[in-house]
Amino acid sequence: MSTVVLQSAASDQPEWVSECIDSVSEWASAIGADYVYFDDRFFDVLPHWYRSKLVGRGPILADLARLLHIKMLLAEGVDSVIWCDADTLVVDTHWRPEIPLHSRFGEECWLQSNKAGALEVRRQPHNAFMIFSQASPVLDFLIHTTQSLIRRVDPAHIAPQMVGPKLIKALHTFADFELEPAAGAMSPLLMQALLSRDPTTINHFNNALTTPPKMMNLCASLHDEPEIDVSAVRDGIRMFLMS
């Protein structure tokens, strides 16, 4: 069975993102998958009207571009395609995800403080990690829905993540997508706790996990710091979340 791991990033990404990309590339090699990487040419696959309406909205451009590239690879005969966002850090290169019957999304345990200041974890899907196989009925539907929403929305009121995580979470309520808990996402609060070795916060998060993380999306868009110590983050995950 042929599998492709697909990624893309801007040509001027921070050094720490490059480290994350390297971790995914090495992981693809370790599991025997082909690895395909795009730079700014990634957006060439988009319809002209979509690009024109979303000038300067890179993440929303990428939400459709990734789906179209996955569709093209499957049309070329690849059995399954795994998408990982560029800021995804692999912490276990030996992990081999089970290929789903047709579709699977990452599952995040999102650590945050609620309005009362208490810690809480919300378990929900995310599209920083996705697997689609030849039999997927979901891929074409997502492509259609993404284009339909953007075609009709007022360009002055396009919410961030509108056709990315927000769309996946909304659809999951009805479709009950298959999720991959080993492919998580790291909130700024969790990263801060790992780097500062905060046992109370880390234990609260650990209690919500159903399986140790094998890779985590570091959510670059939510961090103020221009650089992240990837090695320290990896060490923190292995020390506190995988032990």
C-alpha positions in Angstrom: 0.0 0.0 0.0 1.5 3.4 -1.1 1.3 6.3 1.3 2.4 9.9 0.8 3.1 12.3 3.7 2.3 15.9 2.4 3.5 19.2 3.8 3.8 22.8 2.7 5.3 26.0 4.2 6.3 29.5 3.1 9.8 29.9 2.0 10.6 32.3 4.9 9.4 30.2 7.8 11.2 30.5 11.1 14.0 28.1 12.0 11.9 26.3 14.5 9.3 25.5 11.9 12.1 24.0 9.7 13.0 21.8 12.6 9.4 20.6 12.8 9.3 19.9 9.0 12.5 17.9 9.3 10.9 15.8 12.1 8.0 15.0 9.8 10.3 14.2 6.8 12.3 11.9 9.0 9.2 10.2 10.3 7.9 9.7 6.7 11.1 7.9 5.8 11.0 5.8 9.0 7.5 4.5 8.2 8.3 3.8 4.5 6.1 6.6 3.1 7.0 8.9 0.3 7.4 12.6 1.3 6.1 15.5 -0.8 6.8 19.1 0.2 5.6 22.3 -1.4 6.8 25.9 -0.9 4.8 28.9 -2.2 3.9 27.0 -5.3 1.5 25.1 -3.1 -1.2 27.7 -3.8 -1.0 27.4 -7.6 -3.6 24.7 -7.5 -6.3 27.1 -6.2 -9.1 28.5 -8.4 -8.3 32.1 -9.4 -11.5 33.5 -7.8 -10.6 31.8 -4.5 -7.1 33.3 -4.4 -8.4 36.8 -5.4 -10.9 36.9 -2.7 -8.4 35.7 0.0 -5.4 37.8 -0.8 -3.1 37.8 2.3 -5.1 35.1 4.1 -2.5 32.3 3.9 -4.1 29.9 6.4 -7.5 30.0 4.6 -5.8 29.6 1.2 -4.0 26.6 2.6 -7.2 25.0 4.0 -8.4 24.4 0.4 -5.0 23.9 -1.2 -4.2 21.0 1.0 -7.5 19.3 0.1 -6.9 19.8 -3.6 -3.4 18.4 -3.5 -4.5 15.4 -1.5 -7.2 14.8 -4.2 -4.6 15.0 -7.0 -2.3 12.5 -5.3 -5.1 10.1 -4.7 -6.2 10.5 -8.4 -2.6 9.6 -9.4 -3.1 6.2 -7.7 -1.6 6.8 -4.2 -3.5 4.6 -1.7 -3.5 7.1 1.1 -2.3 10.6 1.9 -1.3 12.0 5.3 -1.3 15.7 5.8 0.8 17.4 8.6 0.9 21.1 9.1 4.4 22.6 8.9 4.5 23.3 12.6 3.8 19.7 13.6 6.5 18.1 15.7 7.0 14.4 15.6 8.1 12.9 19.0 8.0 9.2 18.1 9.4 8.4 14.7 8.5 4.7 15.2 4.7 5.4 15.4 2.9 4.2 12.3 -0.8 5.4 12.2 -3.4 2.9 11.1 -4.7 3.8 7.7 -8.5 4.5 8.1 -11.2 3.0 5.9 -11.5 6.4 4.3 -10.8 9.5 6.5 -9.3 10.5 9.8 -8.5 13.9 11.5 -6.3 14.7 14.4 -7.8 15.0 17.9 -6.6 17.8 20.2 -7.0 17.9 23.9 -7.0 21.7 24.2 -5.8 22.9 27.6 -7.1 26.3 28.6 -8.4 28.3 31.5 -12.1 28.9 31.7 -13.9 32.1 32.6 -13.5 31.3 36.3 -9.8 30.7 35.9 -10.0 26.9 36.3 -8.1 24.6 34.0 -10.1 22.7 31.5 -9.4 20.4 28.5 -11.6 20.3 25.4 -11.3 17.3 23.2 -12.1 18.1 19.6 -10.9 17.4 16.0 -8.3 19.5 14.1 -7.1 19.5 10.5 -3.4 19.9 11.2 -3.3 16.1 10.8 -5.5 14.3 8.3 -5.5 11.0 6.5 -7.5 10.3 3.4 -7.7 7.1 1.4 -9.0 6.3 -2.0 -12.5 5.4 -0.5 -13.0 8.7 1.2 -16.4 10.3 0.7 -15.4 13.2 3.0 -12.6 14.7 0.9 -14.8 15.8 -2.0 -17.5 17.1 0.4 -14.9 19.2 2.2 -13.7 20.7 -1.0 -17.2 21.5 -2.1 -18.2 23.0 1.3 -15.0 25.0 1.6 -15.5 26.6 -1.8 -19.2 27.1 -1.3 -18.7 29.0 2.0 -15.9 31.2 0.7 -17.9 32.0 -2.5 -20.8 33.3 -0.4 -19.1 35.0 2.5 -18.5 38.7 2.7 -14.7 39.1 2.3 -14.7 41.7 5.1 -16.1 39.1 7.6 -14.1 36.0 7.0 -13.3 34.6 10.4 -9.9 32.9 11.0 -10.1 29.1 10.8 -13.6 29.5 9.1 -13.0 26.6 6.6 -10.3 24.9 8.7 -10.7 23.7 12.3 -14.0 25.5 12.8 -15.6 23.8 9.8 -14.2 20.4 10.8 -15.5 20.8 14.4 -18.9 21.9 13.2 -19.2 18.9 10.8 -17.9 16.5 13.4 -21.0 17.2 15.6 -23.1 15.5 12.9 -20.7 13.3 11.0 -18.8 11.8 13.9 -15.5 11.7 12.1 -12.8 9.1 13.0 -10.2 10.9 15.1 -6.5 10.2 15.8 -5.7 11.0 19.5 -2.0 10.3 18.9 -1.8 13.4 16.7 -2.6 16.2 19.1 -2.3 20.0 19.2 -0.5 22.1 21.8 -2.1 25.1 23.3 0.1 28.0 24.5 -0.9 27.2 28.1 0.3 23.6 27.7 3.6 24.7 26.0 4.2 27.1 28.9 3.6 24.4 31.4 6.0 21.9 29.7 8.8 24.5 29.4 8.4 25.6 33.0 7.9 22.1 34.3 4.6 23.0 36.0 3.4 19.6 37.4 -0.1 20.8 38.4 -1.0 22.0 34.9 0.8 19.1 33.2 -1.0 16.5 35.4 -4.4 18.1 34.6 -3.7 17.7 30.9 -2.3 14.1 31.3 -5.5 13.0 33.1 -7.5 14.0 29.9 -5.3 12.0 27.5 -6.5 8.7 26.1 -3.2 7.9 24.5 0.3 9.4 24.7 1.0 11.8 21.9 3.2 10.7 19.0 3.2 14.1 17.2 1.8 17.5 18.2 0.9 20.5 16.2 2.6 23.5 18.0 0.1 26.0 16.7 2.5 28.6 15.5 -0.2 31.2 14.8 -1.0 31.4 18.5 2.4 32.0 19.9 3.9 35.5 20.3 7.5 34.3 20.4 9.4 34.4 17.1 11.4 31.4 18.1 10.4 28.2 20.0 13.0 25.8 21.5 11.8 22.7 19.7 14.3 20.5 21.5 13.0 21.6 24.9 9.4 21.1 23.8 10.2 17.6 22.5 12.0 16.8 25.8 9.0 18.0 27.8 6.6 15.9 25.8 8.7 12.8 26.2 9.3 13.4 29.9 5.8 14.3 31.0 3.3 13.1 28.4 4.9 9.9 27.1 6.2 8.4 30.3 
